[in-house]
């Protein structure tokens, strides 16, 4: 989550300059790729990307946030809102590249099983490996 700025931090003040989130939409695959910061100033860009994804015909959307350095509470609300919007349109969301903090938040909200990929396979499930 976002750490508060100290007075000596370099860089623009919050709210100054362009949003620091890039959103790439691939309608063919139904994939959004986010890079930058997903926060109160940029969360609307995720919502805009989802509006574009509504034109994709696939049954699921993939949202890759592996390039997102910061997710604050507004960003997390935007992710949850994306999930709710997908449900309203009979779509499924797969969230890739979630940081441990985002994974933990989704687990607390009981959305981890609905949004996060089932990528962890038990090592004991593959006998003879090693």
Helices and strands as residue ranges (DSSP letters): E 21-26, E 31-38, H 43-53, E 60-71, H 73-88, E 92-96, H 100-108, H 112-115, G 123-125
